[in-house]
Amino acid sequence: MRRRSLLAVVATALTLTVTAGVAVTGCGSSRMAALHANCTTKGLRWKLTVLKKKPRSEQREARLSIANKGAAPCVFRGFPAFEVHVGKGPESGARGHGKALPIDLGRGGTVTAGLRYKDCPKGTPPSAGMVSNDTAVVSAPRDYPGRQAVVARDEAGKRLRMTLCADRIWMDPPRVAAE
């Protein structure tokens, strides 16, 4: 009889330990994401940094950093919209590659997405497919009407003109920025 009660106590303690462990690890991004609203464009702070060009490379890389400036956490669900326009003329838009998982973005939290585009060499004559501008139009996922402009800057923070020779920009899945 005593052995059965000891076995029951051990089994109960083990069950409680496992349940508590599952509850603690279950507070991850995907579970918490269901509790928060989607991020909106106006609740985010956007930064576009064009990285140094590698020698003899046709591809140029950039980084889009997105920070939650709102008072409450939100969920960044998918790829943001990213376009470079020349007035009402030609444009180059980003297309996401890979799987974008929902990210629970706390107040002040930052997400980054890598961008790659075909860079026009200096001295290339303007053409119908060339897009050159120092601003891009961005919006949060599923918030396209809330678009806003963001200025392209180099790594030192100086305003920079992006010159694209293709109508597509490749975007990596958004990831939580390293702190």
C-alpha positions, 0 to 999 in steps of 0.5 A: 500500500505504501509503495503504491502511494509513493508511486502515485506521488512520484507520478503526480510530481513528474506529471506536474513537472512536465506540464510546467515545462510545456507551459513555459516553453509554450510561450513562444512566438507562434503561441503568443502571436495569436494574442496580438494584433497584426503590425500596421505600417504607421506603428512601425519605424522603417530603415533602409540601409544599402550595403557596400557593393562587392567588387565586380558584382552585379548584385547589390545588397540592402537591409530593411530594418523594421522596429515596433514603435507602438505601445503594444506588441504586434505580430509581423505576419509575412513579407512587407511590401517594398517598391522603388518607383520613378514617379508614375513610370517604371518600378521595381518591387520586392518578391519574398523568397522562403517561408516567412513565419509570424514574429511576435514583435514586442514594443521596441523589438526589431525585425530585419529582411535582407534585399538583393537587386541587380545594380546598374553599372555607372555610366549605363544610359537610362532605359525603360527598365532602369529604376533610380530613386533614393526613396522606397515605398514600404508597408507592413504585411497585409497593410498595403493601403498604409504605405509610406516612403523610406529614404535609402541610406548607406552604412554611414547614414548618408542618403544614397540613390538606388539604381536598379536594372531589373523589375524584381528585388529578392527579399529574404524572410523577415527575422528577429534582429540580433540584439 
